[in-house]
Amino acid sequence: MNHLNCRLILVAAAVATVGLLASCKGGWRQLLGNQESVVVSPLAKELGYSKERPLVMGMNTSYAPLQYVDDKGQPCGYDMEFTRRLMQRLGIPYTFSPNHWDKMSPGILSGKYDLGLLVYSSYRKELTNYSNAVFRLYYQIVYRKSEYKMFDFRNLKGKKIAYMKSRPVGLMLKDAEADDYAITDLDSAIVDLSKGKYDGVICYRFQANYYIELNGLGRKLQADELSLQPREYCYASHNKKLIDIINAELRNMESEGIVDEIYGRDVVSNFDAIRIPDWVWALLVLLIFVFLIVFSINRYLLSRRLLIANARAEESTRMKSNFIKQISHEIRTPLNILSGYTQVLASPSAQLTNEEKQEISAQVMESTERITGLVNKMLELSDVSSQVVIVRNDELSAREIAQRAVEDSGIAEANHLEFEMLAGEGADAVFKTHRRTAIRILELLLDNAMKFTRRAESYHQALQENKKERVTLSVSRTGDKARFVVEDTGIGVPAKDAERIFDEFVQLDEYYDGTGIGLTVARSLARRLGGDVVLDTTYEGGARFVMTLA
């Protein structure tokens, strides 16, 4: 795309944005859901919506220029205008409910919102209903003109790339060994990019144009297309009948040109006229050249080993950074709870019933225990590389260890799963071990099973369908080994990661809470007691961890 076309697009984006802001200033009642302007249709009544109970449309407060809240606290954006037109055509009373972007998906899945606009995700297709695409979103990368004539995608390794949390983008950056930064404020990230904090920012095409223009950075920054799969932007709702009706109306609105009228060329565009970058041709030539001469490179194996060692060092650094972020989040959550309840209790005007006081006490105790557990894990982690054998002077049975670990972990009281303990042959046989350490190892494995049977996105559906996952603890002793098997029906672990999960700070799925050190500590302690912890890769119904003690 030449400079003239870039300037034309930026001018068009600015004009469209100014026009939209002007329409918002003159018509906030319409954007908020002006019920007087909507004639309630029989269709709305059939769906259960009325002026007293309007359709609740969840909106993102920071998704400019599609959805956002202005400095006066009012909803605005192309999506708001398009939804207003859609609801008026259907005769459905509506209102907008602003929220942060990471609350939108859970709010729609749980039924808090009747409707919302989301990027289609195959991971959620069984949990909600999607409409046909209103339009498609294409990725671009924004970078500084002064440093790159054209951004080099052949070598992302070590480059600092920021992006709004997205599974496809995150996997691409991970494969390329880039230093990835998941952000929540795209506006600030674009400004930080211009100041040198990042090497690039990945976002959608309309966002790149909008924020470069908004911050007056057209002379410093430019954007190029990314060859990632475009994403479909759809309405989503738990009400399939509503989605079917919207689909029919979307076809009419598209044929009438309303989509283009509202969103314009700066948002709705096709993936056409994209030239193949020069670096792609250079890469093809390089690959052919490497193929012809690779057999003659006598130091290839040594170089390969050095690259692997360097990659592992960088991965370790990245995982430690993620660990620090995660542990900060894990500690901040219970601290916020403690702070909030302390303010309530300290307030002279607070009049609490005994039941409320008991509930507050329970929450305070739970938060305190959570912080204590995190501190204990940190202390255990500091000793994880120790090879010193732990003295075994305590006499107890495998059953006693299991019962105490179950009690300490609280797994038997977990609402989202069914727990069962099975005592096999030799479960009551007494042997010498270290009581506290043995119990702690098994407690960590039970905590792991409890966490990964609570699925990140399908949990709401599981509750609605009254389905529960299962965790089984089998205890036995044969020969000179006590054996504890923790088996669950959770998300499981790929066989290729059977050993990697025991490395420090490893989290296979970043959408689950945790620190990535529980399994590391469990294996280290087990081996110091003369035993081990391993993953049974033959099990396919979830995950099965086997703990042995001498």
VOGU-3710 file (C-alpha; in Angstrom, 3 decimals, decimal comma):
1> mnhlncrlil> 0,000/0,000/0,000  1,673/3,341/-1,088  1,817/6,480/1,019  -1,008/8,199/-0,873  -3,417/5,322/-0,200  -2,374/5,257/3,483  -3,133/8,972/3,784  -6,501/8,588/2,075  -7,483/5,764/4,421  -6,412/7,774/7,475
11> vaaavatvgl> -8,384/10,808/6,294  -11,462/8,622/5,674  -11,088/7,071/9,128  -10,828/10,508/10,737  -13,900/11,834/8,881  -15,963/8,747/9,749  -14,891/8,900/13,398  -15,697/12,620/13,707  -19,085/11,995/12,120  -19,829/9,168/14,489
21> lasckggwrq> -18,766/11,202/17,544  -20,987/14,049/16,366  -23,923/11,696/15,989  -23,235/10,345/19,484  -23,240/13,835/21,016  -26,562/14,593/19,461  -28,210/11,295/20,100  -27,133/9,732/23,401  -30,723/8,806/24,218  -30,818/6,684/21,080
31> llgnqesvvv> -27,499/4,972/21,811  -28,467/4,224/25,394  -31,713/2,707/24,236  -34,406/5,330/23,703  -37,417/3,190/24,443  -39,851/5,867/23,190  -38,418/5,447/19,664  -39,030/1,688/19,581  -42,479/0,312/18,799  -42,649/-3,013/20,613
41> splakelgys> -43,335/-5,707/18,039  -45,207/-9,009/18,560  -41,845/-10,659/17,891  -40,312/-8,855/20,909  -43,204/-9,972/23,113  -42,773/-13,546/21,876  -39,101/-13,409/22,872  -40,001/-11,983/26,291  -38,788/-8,381/25,816  -40,765/-5,261/26,641
51> kerplvmgmn> -40,101/-1,657/27,650  -40,166/-2,804/31,261  -37,808/-5,694/30,486  -35,681/-4,584/27,494  -33,038/-6,702/25,782  -29,697/-6,183/27,559  -26,839/-5,677/25,099  -23,386/-6,105/26,640  -20,843/-3,629/25,311  -17,072/-3,304/25,567
61> tsyaplqyvd> -15,864/-0,084/27,190  -12,484/-0,109/25,406  -12,945/-1,415/21,863  -12,754/1,847/19,942  -13,978/2,783/17,470  -16,508/-0,094/17,472  -17,511/0,094/21,134  -16,323/2,431/23,857  -17,409/4,839/26,555  -16,520/8,497/26,011
71> dkgqpcgydm> -15,135/10,921/28,604  -18,702/11,689/29,713  -19,387/8,047/30,493  -21,696/7,546/27,504  -21,660/4,487/25,170  -20,579/5,236/21,625  -19,221/3,546/18,520  -20,174/1,945/15,220  -21,553/-1,167/16,981  -23,918/0,911/19,096
81> eftrrlmqrl> -25,351/2,649/16,032  -25,660/-0,616/14,084  -27,363/-2,409/17,001  -29,764/0,519/17,436  -30,799/0,216/13,772  -31,139/-3,553/14,091  -33,313/-3,394/17,226  -35,533/-0,684/15,729  -36,126/-2,817/12,637  -37,006/-5,812/14,828
91> gipytfspnh> -39,136/-3,728/17,203  -37,213/-4,925/20,278  -36,694/-2,540/23,239  -33,039/-2,556/24,278  -30,461/-1,090/26,602  -26,651/-1,181/26,701  -24,670/-2,531/29,659  -21,016/-1,348/29,533  -18,299/-3,604/30,945  -14,605/-4,380/30,553
101> wdkmspgils> -13,592/-6,514/27,542  -12,593/-9,583/29,582  -16,068/-9,664/31,210  -17,977/-9,748/27,932  -17,579/-13,410/27,032  -18,358/-14,758/30,540  -21,334/-12,393/30,771  -22,850/-13,753/27,549  -22,092/-17,387/28,410  -23,685/-17,047/31,854
111> gkydlgllvy> -26,781/-15,251/30,549  -26,014/-11,925/32,255  -26,369/-10,288/28,848  -29,040/-11,192/26,308  -26,814/-10,220/23,390  -23,300/-9,079/22,558  -20,865/-8,711/19,677  -17,906/-11,121/19,895  -15,139/-12,437/17,711  -16,118/-15,988/16,755
121> ssyrkeltny> -14,220/-18,650/18,710  -14,364/-22,368/18,005  -13,654/-22,927/21,717  -17,000/-21,323/22,593  -19,183/-22,597/19,768  -20,751/-25,287/21,967  -21,416/-22,812/24,785  -23,308/-20,062/22,978  -25,017/-19,248/19,674  -23,293/-17,131/17,018
131> snavfrlyyq> -24,925/-15,175/14,226  -23,565/-14,934/10,718  -20,578/-12,607/10,497  -21,464/-8,917/10,454  -18,008/-8,467/8,896  -14,491/-9,918/9,185  -11,549/-8,543/11,123  -8,051/-8,644/9,640  -4,823/-8,458/11,588  -2,087/-5,880/11,133
141> ivyrkseykm> 1,177/-5,194/12,914  2,075/-1,613/13,798  5,761/-0,636/13,984  8,087/2,369/13,904  8,992/3,696/10,443  12,422/4,815/11,627  13,569/1,270/12,446  12,002/-0,895/9,748  11,511/-0,198/6,072  9,303/-3,277/6,136
151> fdfrnlkgkk> 8,755/-5,397/9,235  10,816/-8,597/9,136  8,577/-11,541/10,017  11,352/-14,015/9,327  12,924/-13,212/12,656  10,516/-12,445/15,487  12,755/-14,177/17,999  13,467/-11,878/20,917  11,329/-9,037/19,575  8,917/-7,391/21,991
161> iaymksrpvg> 5,438/-7,775/20,522  2,323/-6,509/22,323  -1,201/-7,794/21,539  -4,694/-7,908/22,973  -5,077/-11,409/24,442  -5,922/-13,750/21,550  -5,212/-17,461/21,377  -4,177/-17,546/17,638  -1,853/-14,543/18,036  -0,382/-15,904/21,272
171> lmlkdaeadd> 0,368/-19,291/19,674  1,946/-17,625/16,628  4,234/-15,495/18,792  5,145/-18,431/20,978  6,106/-20,528/17,951  8,198/-17,628/16,647  9,934/-17,309/20,054  8,994/-13,648/20,355  8,724/-11,851/23,700  4,936/-11,516/23,831
181> yaitdldsai> 3,069/-9,019/26,006  -0,689/-9,517/26,479  -2,182/-6,044/26,990  -5,593/-4,629/27,931  -5,115/-0,987/26,843  -4,406/-0,773/23,113  -4,333/3,031/23,100  -1,492/3,111/25,651  0,336/0,298/23,844  0,380/2,268/20,559
191> vdlskgkydg> 1,799/5,300/22,374  4,367/3,086/24,168  5,356/1,607/20,791  6,145/5,074/19,469  8,375/5,620/22,515  10,312/2,391/21,957  8,808/0,129/24,630  7,779/-2,483/22,040  9,044/-3,516/18,628  5,524/-4,041/17,326
201> vicyrfqany> 1,835/-4,117/18,294  -0,559/-6,637/16,727  -4,181/-5,532/16,447  -7,033/-5,461/13,969  -6,769/-3,246/10,895  -9,434/-0,771/11,996  -7,760/-0,416/15,408  -4,374/0,304/13,841  -5,800/3,082/11,645  -7,901/4,533/14,468
211> yielnglgrk> -5,230/4,736/17,189  -2,459/5,960/14,895  -4,752/8,778/13,750  -6,132/9,439/17,254  -2,659/9,955/18,732  -1,263/11,837/15,729  1,450/9,233/15,131  1,133/8,915/11,348  4,700/10,160/10,809  6,206/7,766/13,352
221> lqadelslqp> 4,209/4,568/12,897  2,918/2,467/10,041  1,053/-0,838/9,727  1,408/-3,898/7,491  -0,931/-6,813/6,916  -0,461/-10,090/8,791  -1,206/-13,363/7,049  -3,204/-14,698/10,000  -6,657/-16,171/9,507  -9,207/-13,299/9,634
231> reycyashnk> -11,738/-13,438/12,487  -15,506/-13,255/12,112  -17,281/-10,559/14,127  -20,717/-11,871/15,173  -23,614/-11,363/17,515  -23,693/-13,967/20,293  -26,507/-14,996/22,616  -27,702/-17,927/24,714  -31,083/-17,499/22,948  -30,903/-19,430/19,661
241> klidiinael> -34,254/-18,133/18,458  -33,038/-14,543/18,853  -29,895/-15,352/16,833  -31,970/-16,974/14,056  -34,096/-13,811/13,825  -30,993/-11,596/13,783  -29,466/-13,709/10,991  -32,488/-13,128/8,800  -32,426/-9,376/9,438  -28,647/-9,153/8,894
251> rnmesegivd> -29,104/-10,516/5,373  -31,657/-7,784/4,673  -29,429/-5,052/6,129  -26,432/-6,239/4,128  -28,413/-6,280/0,881  -29,616/-2,726/1,626  -26,036/-1,549/2,167  -26,563/-0,638/5,849  -23,417/-2,447/6,997  -21,247/-0,385/4,630
261> eiygrdvvsn> -23,211/2,766/5,460  -22,526/2,525/9,202  -19,108/0,918/9,397  -17,562/2,359/6,254  -14,378/1,346/4,460  -12,159/2,024/7,475  -13,741/-0,945/9,314  -15,315/-3,220/6,697  -12,779/-4,181/4,048  -11,707/-7,186/2,057
271> fdairipdwv> -8,361/-8,933/2,143  -7,567/-7,900/-1,389  -4,823/-5,976/-3,172  -2,280/-7,337/-0,711  1,070/-7,794/-2,383  3,371/-10,580/-1,378  6,171/-8,947/0,651  9,715/-9,120/-0,668  10,842/-11,010/2,400  8,534/-13,902/1,440
281> wallvllifv> 10,290/-14,283/-1,908  13,653/-13,958/-0,196  12,644/-16,636/2,281  11,680/-19,033/-0,517  15,054/-18,516/-2,208  16,814/-19,021/1,103  14,953/-22,269/1,765  15,933/-23,648/-1,650  19,544/-22,631/-1,058  19,612/-24,245/2,395
291> flivfsinry> 18,085/-27,421/0,977  20,926/-27,685/-1,582  23,821/-27,082/0,810  22,541/-28,493/4,124  24,346/-31,816/3,671  27,744/-29,996/3,615  27,349/-28,073/6,884  29,587/-30,090/9,208  28,908/-27,974/12,296  25,120/-28,087/11,999
301> llsrrllian> 24,551/-30,318/14,997  26,666/-28,145/17,291  24,888/-24,984/16,143  21,565/-26,666/16,663  22,439/-27,587/20,231  23,474/-23,999/20,950  20,213/-22,678/19,518  18,191/-25,080/21,638  20,102/-24,096/24,780  19,544/-20,404/24,021
311> araeestrmk> 15,846/-20,970/23,343  15,477/-22,814/26,644  17,166/-19,966/28,492  14,825/-17,432/26,875  11,815/-19,638/27,586  12,883/-19,882/31,212  13,130/-16,088/31,428  9,702/-15,683/29,847  8,121/-18,235/32,175  9,635/-16,529/35,205
321> snfikqishe> 8,186/-13,210/34,054  4,772/-14,820/33,610  5,134/-16,407/37,046  5,777/-13,026/38,665  2,688/-11,579/36,945  0,576/-14,560/37,960  1,733/-14,633/41,574  1,014/-10,896/41,818  -2,539/-11,568/40,611  -2,943/-14,550/42,957
331> irtplnilsg> -1,904/-12,467/45,976  -3,752/-9,288/44,976  -7,158/-11,019/44,767  -7,325/-12,251/48,406  -5,702/-9,007/49,610  -8,500/-7,032/47,953  -11,055/-9,230/49,702  -9,357/-8,719/53,069  -9,127/-4,957/52,501  -12,769/-4,686/51,484
341> ytqvlaspsa> -14,157/-6,648/54,419  -11,855/-4,811/56,849  -13,337/-1,514/55,681  -16,852/-2,917/56,146  -16,108/-4,123/59,674  -14,378/-0,844/60,577  -17,261/1,294/59,350  -19,230/2,684/62,332  -22,393/2,790/60,219  -22,237/-0,888/59,241
351> qltneekqei> -25,021/-2,920/60,815  -24,367/-6,586/60,105  -26,438/-9,611/61,001  -24,825/-12,643/62,571  -25,190/-14,481/59,280  -23,371/-11,684/57,425  -20,617/-11,625/60,041  -20,165/-15,376/59,680  -19,975/-15,052/55,887  -17,376/-12,273/56,179
361> saqvmester> -15,358/-14,353/58,630  -15,414/-17,301/56,256  -14,243/-15,135/53,354  -11,467/-13,611/55,464  -10,283/-17,055/56,587  -10,368/-18,394/53,026  -8,362/-15,420/51,711  -5,864/-15,713/54,553  -5,383/-19,421/53,849  -4,934/-18,674/50,159
371> itglvnkmle> -2,161/-16,152/50,846  -0,534/-18,534/53,345  -0,612/-21,307/50,746  1,069/-19,082/48,163  3,791/-18,082/50,615  4,352/-21,744/51,513  4,680/-22,605/47,828  7,248/-19,877/47,364  9,259/-21,198/50,300  9,016/-24,735/48,950
381> lsdvssqvvi> 10,105/-23,531/45,514  13,286/-22,019/46,961  14,244/-25,538/48,120  13,100/-27,388/45,000  16,599/-28,024/43,607  17,864/-29,539/46,844  19,092/-33,117/46,649  19,151/-33,643/50,422  17,181/-36,724/51,481  14,408/-35,950/53,969
391> vrndelsare> 14,662/-37,979/57,185  11,829/-40,497/57,540  11,078/-41,157/61,224  7,265/-40,963/61,281  5,265/-44,216/61,261  1,875/-44,082/59,542  -0,152/-45,801/56,819  -0,969/-44,764/53,285  -4,624/-44,380/54,291  -3,689/-41,884/57,034
401> iaqravedsg> -1,662/-39,816/54,561  -4,543/-39,808/52,085  -7,206/-38,868/54,640  -5,188/-35,935/55,946  -4,351/-34,685/52,418  -8,034/-34,841/51,439  -8,919/-32,834/54,528  -6,219/-30,204/53,974  -7,024/-29,734/50,266  -10,789/-29,470/50,799
411> iaeanhlefe> -11,447/-31,504/47,664  -14,262/-33,494/49,278  -16,265/-30,245/49,706  -15,659/-28,913/46,163  -19,005/-28,139/44,520  -17,942/-28,657/40,919  -16,807/-32,292/41,217  -17,539/-35,675/42,782  -14,683/-37,076/44,857  -14,081/-40,698/45,819
421> mlagegadav> -11,262/-42,341/47,769  -10,551/-46,044/47,207  -8,394/-48,005/49,652  -6,665/-51,002/48,089  -4,417/-53,771/49,339  -1,927/-52,671/51,982  -3,517/-49,252/52,506  -3,384/-49,718/56,275  0,166/-51,093/56,371  2,387/-48,844/58,491
431> fkthrrtair> 5,711/-47,637/57,066  8,274/-44,972/57,888  8,174/-41,628/56,116  8,052/-37,907/56,870  4,430/-37,183/57,781  4,145/-33,485/56,852  6,039/-33,837/53,557  4,120/-36,926/52,406  0,785/-35,231/53,119  1,936/-32,047/51,359
441> ilellldnam> 2,880/-33,902/48,162  -0,517/-35,567/47,897  -2,282/-32,299/48,775  -0,552/-30,580/45,829  -1,718/-33,325/43,457  -5,300/-33,048/44,738  -5,165/-29,244/44,352  -4,027/-29,740/40,760  -6,920/-32,115/40,022  -9,405/-29,768/41,654
451> kftrraesyh> -8,218/-26,787/39,583  -8,167/-28,468/36,174  -11,567/-30,102/36,509  -13,068/-26,620/36,709  -13,029/-25,787/33,005  -12,333/-22,206/32,125  -15,104/-21,621/29,548  -17,475/-24,561/29,815  -17,988/-24,259/33,558  -21,170/-22,214/33,156
461> qalqenkker> -22,597/-24,839/30,815  -21,618/-27,644/33,192  -23,508/-25,903/35,996  -26,561/-25,426/33,808  -26,588/-29,061/32,793  -25,948/-30,145/36,383  -22,892/-32,103/35,305  -19,945/-32,697/37,596  -16,421/-33,837/36,944  -14,897/-36,697/38,949
471> vtlsvsrtgd> -11,697/-37,088/40,937  -10,667/-40,472/42,336  -7,865/-41,123/44,807  -6,680/-44,759/44,961  -4,397/-45,808/47,830  -2,433/-49,049/48,148  0,926/-50,523/49,185  2,721/-53,363/47,449  6,182/-54,570/48,348  8,196/-51,662/49,713
481> karfvvedtg> 6,254/-48,906/47,889  3,140/-46,963/48,914  1,163/-45,956/45,825  -1,256/-43,023/45,489  -3,118/-42,533/42,182  -4,983/-39,241/41,578  -7,257/-39,621/38,579  -9,543/-36,892/37,205  -11,862/-36,222/34,252  -10,498/-32,722/33,627
491> igvpakdaer> -8,783/-31,201/30,590  -5,896/-33,678/30,624  -2,249/-33,280/29,602  -0,837/-34,058/26,111  1,622/-36,970/26,184  4,340/-34,774/24,669  4,187/-32,532/27,757  4,333/-35,386/30,289  7,740/-34,278/31,571  7,574/-30,578/30,747
501> ifdefvqlde> 4,716/-29,981/33,228  7,130/-30,760/36,073  9,438/-27,883/35,058  9,306/-24,652/37,033  6,669/-22,052/36,040  5,184/-24,153/33,195  1,481/-23,478/32,534  0,069/-25,288/29,503  -3,126/-23,215/29,531  -2,748/-19,542/30,507
511> yydgtgiglt> -6,516/-19,180/30,983  -6,379/-21,084/34,279  -5,279/-19,512/37,541  -2,150/-20,869/39,187  1,582/-20,341/39,560  3,038/-23,267/37,607  5,081/-24,575/40,548  2,792/-27,094/42,287  3,850/-30,157/40,285  7,501/-29,065/40,403
521> varslarrlg> 7,423/-28,975/44,208  5,463/-32,254/44,434  7,992/-34,222/42,360  10,995/-32,693/44,145  9,638/-33,573/47,594  8,627/-37,103/46,503  12,096/-37,868/45,173  13,686/-36,615/48,378  11,488/-39,134/50,218  12,762/-41,937/47,988
531> gdvvldttye> 9,699/-41,936/45,725  8,475/-40,108/42,621  5,520/-38,414/40,897  4,796/-39,238/37,239  2,007/-38,685/34,708  0,359/-41,836/33,337  0,272/-41,099/29,591  -1,868/-44,178/28,843  -4,878/-42,608/30,550  -7,170/-40,751/28,134
541> ggarfvmtla> -10,137/-39,661/30,258  -8,395/-36,632/31,770  -5,194/-36,822/33,814  -3,777/-39,531/36,081  -0,841/-38,784/38,377  0,925/-41,613/40,205  2,791/-40,872/43,425  5,017/-43,462/45,077  6,776/-43,388/48,457  9,410/-45,803/49,677
//
